[in-house]
Amino acid sequence: MAGVGSETLITLLKRHFGWAFAPQTGSHLILTKTLSLSVPRRRDLPQGTLASVLQQAGISREEFLKVLR
């Protein structure tokens, strides 16, 4: 999943997984559903960061790759 930026991740979380923006502070956007999710704003997210965000969101790698394509 190399090369996934924060804007792509945020768009997919909102469009396909039901997340919404919460008030923003600093360089991280906050998304909410039943919990809050902090996503650093970067062109390319490190794979570990992306994996952590997906795990916190309850989204499998396969689910994410399906909507990424």
trRosetta pair geometry for C-beta under 8 A, 3 or more apart (Angstrom, degrees):
i j d omega theta_ij theta_ji phi_ij phi_ji
1 4 5.4 -21 165 -10 91 129
1 47 6.3 127 68 -125 93 88
1 50 5.8 -148 113 118 132 153
1 51 7.9 146 51 -62 140 78
1 61 7.2 -126 -41 -151 134 98
1 64 7.3 14 -114 112 141 126
1 65 6.9 -114 -89 -83 103 94
1 68 7.6 -157 -132 -67 97 175
2 44 7.4 12 -178 -165 68 119
2 47 6.5 -41 -83 -70 69 106
3 44 5.7 -49 -122 -123 34 110
4 8 5.4 -120 -162 81 76 131
4 9 5.8 86 154 -57 111 96
4 44 7.1 96 60 -144 35 62
4 45 5.8 -36 90 37 84 104
4 50 5.8 86 72 -111 127 146
4 68 7.1 -61 -105 -132 122 135
5 8 5.1 97 59 10 75 101
5 9 7.0 -139 101 -3 39 91
5 42 6.6 -140 -148 103 74 60
5 43 4.9 -51 -117 -177 119 36
5 44 5.7 -55 -85 -78 74 38
5 45 6.6 140 -133 -16 26 83
6 9 5.5 -57 -145 40 35 113
6 10 6.0 34 158 -20 70 108
6 29 7.4 138 166 20 122 117
6 39 5.5 141 -148 149 103 109
6 40 6.4 -119 -89 96 136 52
6 41 4.8 -150 81 -130 163 42
6 42 5.2 108 -26 42 115 55
6 43 7.6 -45 12 -61 87 12
6 45 6.0 113 -64 -58 71 109
7 10 5.9 -54 -143 38 28 110
7 11 6.3 30 156 -20 63 108
7 41 8.0 51 -52 -145 73 82
8 11 5.8 -56 -148 36 28 111
8 12 6.4 22 157 -13 64 109
8 68 7.4 54 162 -133 119 91
9 12 6.0 -63 -150 40 27 106
9 13 6.2 28 155 -20 66 109
9 39 6.2 -173 104 -153 127 140
9 45 6.5 24 -28 -11 146 148
9 50 6.8 -140 -95 -125 139 92
9 53 6.7 38 -179 109 141 154
10 13 5.7 -53 -144 36 30 112
10 14 6.3 25 158 -14 64 108
10 29 6.1 23 -108 79 139 151
10 31 6.9 -173 -135 -63 84 132
10 39 5.9 175 -76 90 95 160
11 14 6.0 -61 -150 40 27 106
11 15 5.9 9 162 -7 66 118
12 15 6.0 -61 -129 47 27 101
12 16 5.4 -22 -173 26 68 118
12 17 7.0 45 139 0 70 107
12 64 7.1 82 137 -148 146 77
12 67 5.4 130 -153 117 113 121
12 68 6.5 -18 -97 -84 155 66
13 16 7.4 -61 -107 54 10 79
13 17 5.1 -54 -150 53 49 120
13 19 4.2 -15 150 35 99 138
13 31 5.8 14 126 -173 141 169
13 37 7.5 -137 -165 88 153 149
13 39 7.8 -155 4 -55 157 151
13 57 6.6 -102 -127 -130 113 155
14 17 7.6 11 -12 52 9 76
14 18 8.0 -74 -153 119 32 3
14 19 5.4 -82 -84 74 50 82
14 20 6.6 88 -125 -94 90 41
14 21 7.7 -3 -95 -36 125 78
14 31 7.3 -125 -69 -132 82 126
15 67 7.9 169 91 178 103 131
16 67 4.5 47 -131 -144 176 157
17 33 7.7 -63 134 -81 89 144
17 57 6.6 36 151 168 152 127
17 59 6.1 -43 -114 -82 148 130
17 67 8.0 -150 -40 26 93 169
18 33 5.8 79 110 -123 96 115
19 31 4.2 24 169 170 124 124
19 32 6.9 143 -159 65 76 27
19 33 5.1 -67 -102 -56 67 102
19 37 6.7 -51 -135 38 138 134
19 57 7.2 -50 -64 -134 133 120
20 31 6.6 145 70 -157 27 74
20 32 5.8 -34 66 61 82 79
20 33 7.3 130 16 -80 77 57
21 24 7.2 -34 -173 -50 110 96
21 29 6.6 -64 -127 -177 94 107
21 30 7.1 89 -164 79 59 62
21 31 6.2 -50 -97 -104 39 63
21 32 7.7 20 130 16 12 85
22 30 4.0 -57 62 107 107 109
22 31 6.7 171 2 -113 90 10
22 32 4.6 83 -52 -24 114 115
22 36 6.2 -36 5 -124 158 105
23 30 6.9 5 71 53 44 127
24 28 7.6 -172 -152 91 83 50
24 29 5.6 -38 -110 -120 111 59
24 30 6.2 -178 -99 16 54 88
25 28 7.4 0 76 59 64 84
25 30 7.5 27 22 -19 79 122
27 40 6.7 23 120 -151 97 73
27 41 5.3 -121 173 35 79 107
28 38 4.8 10 167 -169 138 97
28 39 6.3 151 -162 68 82 39
28 40 5.4 -48 -102 -96 89 48
28 41 6.7 -162 -102 -13 33 83
29 38 7.7 153 77 -151 42 51
29 39 5.3 -20 61 61 90 98
29 41 6.3 90 -15 -64 94 100
30 36 5.6 -17 -170 -165 105 109
30 37 7.2 142 -160 69 55 46
30 38 5.9 -25 -103 -97 72 67
30 39 8.0 172 -90 19 25 76
31 36 7.2 142 76 -159 43 56
31 37 4.6 -26 66 63 95 102
31 39 6.5 32 -3 -6 113 116
32 35 7.2 -151 -145 100 66 24
32 36 5.2 -28 -97 -99 82 66
32 37 7.3 178 -83 16 32 79
33 37 7.5 27 5 -10 96 116
33 57 7.7 91 8 -143 141 81
35 56 7.7 -122 101 168 133 93
37 53 6.5 87 -178 -153 114 84
37 56 5.7 147 -120 114 98 122
37 57 5.7 29 -107 -78 152 91
39 53 5.9 57 -102 -124 88 141
40 45 7.0 136 68 -116 98 96
40 49 6.6 -52 31 -170 120 145
42 45 5.5 127 71 -82 117 60
45 49 4.8 -123 179 86 99 118
45 50 4.6 118 109 -58 126 94
45 53 7.6 -40 -180 5 156 138
46 49 4.5 89 61 5 86 106
46 50 7.0 -159 89 -5 43 86
47 50 5.7 -55 -146 39 33 111
47 51 6.1 34 155 -20 67 107
48 51 5.7 -53 -144 38 30 112
48 52 6.3 32 154 -21 64 107
49 52 5.7 -55 -149 35 30 112
49 53 6.4 30 154 -19 65 104
50 53 5.8 -53 -147 35 31 110
50 54 6.4 27 156 -15 65 108
51 54 5.9 -57 -148 40 30 110
51 55 6.2 32 154 -21 65 108
51 61 7.5 -12 -118 -84 84 105
52 55 5.7 -54 -146 35 30 112
52 56 6.3 28 156 -17 64 106
53 56 5.9 -57 -149 38 29 110
53 57 6.2 22 154 -14 64 112
54 57 5.6 -62 -144 43 30 109
54 59 4.6 -92 -159 74 82 96
54 60 7.4 44 162 -174 118 4
54 61 6.7 85 133 -80 159 56
54 64 5.6 -56 -120 -49 133 147
55 58 7.7 38 178 -69 30 29
55 59 8.0 -93 -61 51 19 62
59 63 5.1 -124 -169 82 82 127
59 64 5.4 90 142 -57 120 97
60 63 4.6 99 55 3 82 101
60 64 7.0 -150 93 -3 45 86
61 64 5.8 -60 -152 39 31 111
61 65 6.2 28 154 -17 67 109
62 65 5.8 -54 -143 38 29 109
62 66 6.3 38 155 -28 63 105
63 66 5.7 -54 -154 28 29 117
63 67 7.0 9 158 -3 63 104
64 67 6.4 -68 -154 43 31 96
64 68 5.9 36 151 -30 68 112
65 68 5.3 -52 -138 32 33 118
65 69 6.7 37 163 -26 64 101
66 69 6.7 -60 -164 23 24 107
